[in-house]
Amino acid sequence: MMKAAIELDIESEFKKALLGIEKLPSSSKFGVFLAYKYYWLLLRKINQVPAQRMLKERIRIPNSQKLSLMINRYLQSKIEVARPFRIFGF
């Protein structure tokens, strides 16, 4: 139960952070949003792992997925999609 409560608290913080990212100057958005997406993916993965397993092994995002995330985010920033921050349905 404690793990779920912590995860919900972190998700709430992510939602607040997203609002702040949207207000950043465009020169900063790429890197900050890339880090945001990485840690969001990591949180999603942690959500799926039982607490006992987390104590025994490292939870990580594979390098190939990190590279894919970076390339996709780069292309998205270049294409200038009208609203690239649609993660939570805002």
TILO-490466 format. One record per atom (N, C-alpha, C): residue in one letter; x, y, z. Coordinates in steps of 0.2 Angstrom, whole numbers, plus 5000, padded with zeros to 4 digits. Layout:
% TILO-490466
AXYZ...
% end
This chain:
% TILO-490466
M500449945000M500050005000M500450065000M501050065004M501450125004M501750144997K501950094993K502250104987K501750144982A501050114982A500550154978A500450224980A500450234987A500350304989A500950354987I501550324987I502150364985I502050374977E501850324973E501850334966E501250384964L500750384968L500250434967L500450504968D500850514973D501150574975D501650604970I502050554967I502450574962I502150594956E501550554954E501250574948E500950644948S500650654954S500450724955S500950774954E501550764956E502150814955E502250814948F502250764944F502350764937F501850804933K501250804935K500750844932K500850914933K501050934939K501251004941K501851024937A502350984936A502950994933A502751014925L502350974923L502150984916L501951054914L501551084919L501251144918L501851194918G502351184922G502951224922G503351224916I503451164913I503851154907I503551194901E502851194901E502551224895E502651304896K502851324901K503051404902K503751414901L504151364900L504851374899L504951414892P505551444891P505751474885P505851414880S505751424874S505851364869S506551334869S507051384871S507751354871S507851304877S507451304881S507551254887S507051194887K506551204883K506051154883K506251084881F506651074876F506951014873F507250974879G507750994882G508150954887G507650944893V507350994895V506950984901V506350934900F506050934894F505450894893F505750824891L506350814888L506650754887L506750714894A507050754899A507150724905A506550704909Y506050744908Y505350734911Y505050664908K505150664901K504850604898K505250534900Y505850544901Y506250484903Y506050464910Y506050514915Y505850494922Y505050474922W504650494918W503950474917W503950404915L504350384910L504350314908L504650274914L505150294917L505450254923L504850244928L504550294930L503950294935L503450234932R503250244926R502750194923R503050124924K503750114923K504050044924K504050024931I504150074936I504150064943I503450044945N502950074942N502250054944N502149984943Q502449954938Q502349884937Q502749834941V503149854944V503649814948V503449804955P503349744958P503249744965P503849774969A503649794975A504149834980A504649784982Q504549724983Q505049674985Q505549664979R505349664973R505849654967R506249724967M505949774968M506349844968M506949844973L506849804978L507349804983L507949764981K507849714976K508349664974K508649684968E508349724964E508649734957E508549804955R508949824950R508949894948R508349894942I507949954943I507449964938I507750014933R507750004927R508050044922R507650044915I507750094911I507550104904I508050074900P507950034895P508450004891P508750064887N509350064885N509750114881N509350124874S509150074871S508750074865S508150124866Q507750114871Q507150154872Q507350224874K507950234877K508150304879K508350334872L508650304868L508850334861L508250344857S507750304857S507150314853S506750374856L506750384863L506450434866L506750504864M507450504864M507750564862M507650584855I507650534850I507550544843I506850574842N506350534845N505650554844N505550624847R505850644852R505750714855R506050764851Y506650744848Y507050794844Y506550804838L506350754834L505950764828L505250804830Q505050784836Q504350824838Q504550894839S505150914842S505250984843S505351024836K505650984831K505751014825K505151024821I504750974821I504050984817I503651034820E503751044827E503351094830E502551074830V502451014833V501750994834V501351044838A500751054836A500351114840A500451104847R500351044850R500351034857R500750974859P501350974860P501750914861P501750884868F501350924873F501450894880F500750864881R500450824877R499850784879R500050724881I500150714888I500350654891I499750634896F499450684899F498950674904F498250684901G498250704895G497550724892G497350794893F497850834894F497750904895F497550934888
% end
